[in-house]
Amino acid sequence: MPTITKRGETYRIRAYCGYDAKGKQVTRSTTWKPAPGMTPKQIEKELQRQAVLFEEKCSGQGWGGSIKFETFCKQWFEEYAAPSLRPRSIARLHQLEVRTYAALGHVRLDKLTPRQIQTFINDLGKPGISQRESRSRSKVDLPALLAERDMLQKDFAPLAGLSRSTVSSACRGEYISLQSAKKFAKALGRDYNTLFETTAAKVSLSPKTIRNYHGFVSSVLSYAVRMGMIQHNPAQNVTLPHAERKEKECYSLEEAQTFLESLESAPTKYRAFFVLAIYGGFRRGELLGLEWPDLDFETCVVSIRRTSQYLKEKGVFTDTTKTVQSQRSLKLPAVVFDVLRQHRAAQAQERLLLGDQWHDSQRLFVNAFGEPMHPNTPYHWLKGFCQETGQRFLGVHQFRHLNASLLINSGADVRTVSASLGHSQVTTTLNIYAHTFAEAQAKAGEAVAAALDLGNRRKAKGSA
């Protein structure tokens, strides 16, 4: 409510208009002078009316939101995102800045309308909006060129100003960005065109990606509302593209059994990794974050306490779990711990062979030098292994879906499945595996009908 102060024959009306970008409360004031001949009662009534009108005017003009959207976004990253979000989440949001600022960055917070945001969302769905940087793929034997210089990929990466995963991808003949390919060629002292071929790419953004852009804008504006800088969030009124929910593709039970059998010939660390993935349904980061003290070999219990992640700026680093509920302990079959014992023995042998070159670590899954394994390593190994053995390759995360499917079809209730997977809410489990639960329920109904065998009982009575 505005404050009113009498100053001689006039009255000063002061209203509060939220906060500015630095958190300072914004106030605005005006003066009102009674018309000659007004009675004290008329003056009081009109004064209150003028105060209400002025307050509404202040709210409508949104003086606290005079800052431009891009400027406030950068403050949002510092004030809200940095202390509240995980590093990988922040990195993904930073990837959305360029297009968002180009469309909305110049607009003041208090002038940003649902129509402007809707236009931005619609433009993101147009064909060709995602004009990715041209991609490059090697047309020569890059590992051989590195070998000629007696250089390992891990040593070449910092020399070229590239991440180890990018160098590894290039050496496997996979696509990398044009910029990265040119850095690779320059570090080798070779002409780019003699080493790489270029492919241009123009694609549309997926509905999921467009929703991510909207989520970014809406989060920033919601924070502005909480800070009292604007009255409402205009992003709430925007219509988003329909996101088609695809059924999770995963191995059948027979394929899973075949895969487990084929792992008998695999290196022990990869065998241990994928046996844990199948039996535990753990996320990739959770598996790579496991340390030997997290395993209880007497009770066969695995405890998830952390994750291992990667960012180009930080390299491989240890992070918290995705949610509080993701910190959990699961009892697994003894056969899983038999494989883990073999892996522990093999890792101890590797440590002895390398001696001082081994980097001491408690991690279960490490590279050839004992350092925490890069998150992309299991993916690339699995891809090659599936090609060699003639099996379907569906990625690493599909083993989590396989585990969930096996749990559901075994008759486990949704709360048990949710707790096992480490979901923050039961609704998350239901949304992801709705079709699988529906199929399991249908099979249960058939089982009840078969047990009662009502149709055959009626036929038997009729014949009697």
HUSUL-V952014 format. One record per helix or strand of 2 or more residues. SS is the DSSP state (~ for helix, > for strand). FROM is the first residue (numbers start at 1). LEN is the number of residues. If there is no record, write none. Layout:
SS:FROM:LEN
SS:FROM:LEN
This chain:
>:3:5
>:10:10
>:25:9
~:40:22
~:63:3
~:69:16
~:87:8
~:97:8
~:109:3
~:114:11
>:135:4
~:142:7
~:153:8
~:164:8
>:176:2
~:178:11
~:192:4
>:196:4
~:207:20
~:234:4
~:253:13
~:268:13
~:284:5
~:292:3
>:295:2
>:301:3
>:307:5
>:315:5
~:324:3
>:329:3
~:334:24
~:377:13
~:398:12
~:414:8
~:426:7
~:434:19
~:454:10
